[in-house]
């Protein structure tokens, strides 16, 4: 399979090349398993709370429900495979499964980025045009906009993935990562992958920067409206409605920026890059349910009600 005249049909997913001893792998496996179970539990609680309470079927909570669904799906796309890599000496993954994982992960992360921009628009309407909020937006409109987020994500991701699929893979087959990340897979291609590399880079920047610009624009408008409120109590109340979304945005973009900066540091180890990517992968799905439970009054009340029913 490693010979240059043979076509590669599967990759060996290495995971963390610097972690070779079994005890370290077992510790990482245990920690990651607990984190993944917390991700599943937290996001399933949000999903169940939304589906079981008709009073929460509003545009804002529909967006929170969609974010929880995306977080659950994105972590499930990558983390279980890493858990299997840690329990085996080497984990094989077929090229078909690898590109499927790459495509799904790309769509989910792109859709999450667009959804965060849509949530900023929802907060803009709630604060800047509160009297017209339910006239401008409703559940049907939000549902269509969420579908647009998925459609845009598909359109953006399909091009770099298609270009990568068309590349020949006939040489090394060791994938030094914990999932089929686009730039890592491209390095294993035999042919010229310059176009695919730059296409992936441009798409990644557009997916991250375009919603961020809209988020910044929305919050500039929100701050202008807040400063027009005469009382300090009114200003704090208006800002409190954005607190959960601002925290979610901070986690998503600050961690993403940190990983991007770390990847540009020369002479840093491969394990550090992979660990940073893992933190980027699991932190938002882990903390988002906690943020919405702590900072959203209705969600907190629904969680407490569910816990009381469980106790009974």
Buried (B, 14 or more C-beta within 10 A) or exposed (E): BEEEEEEBEBBBBBBBEEBEEEEEBEEBBEEBBEBBEBBBEBBBBBBBBBEEBEEBEBBBBBBBBBBBBBBBBBBBBBBEBBBBBBEEEEBBBEBEBBBBBBBBBBBBBBBBBBBBBBBBBBBBBBBBEEEEBEEEBEEEEBEEBBEEBBEBBBEBBBBBBEBBBEBEBBBBBEBBBBBBBBBBBBEBBBEEBEEBBEBBEEBBEEBBEBBBEBBEBBBEBBBEBBEEBEEEEEBEEBBEBBEBBBBBBEBBBEBBEEBBEBEEEEEEEBBBBBBBBBBBBBBBBBBBBEBBBEBBEBBEBBBEEBEEEEEE
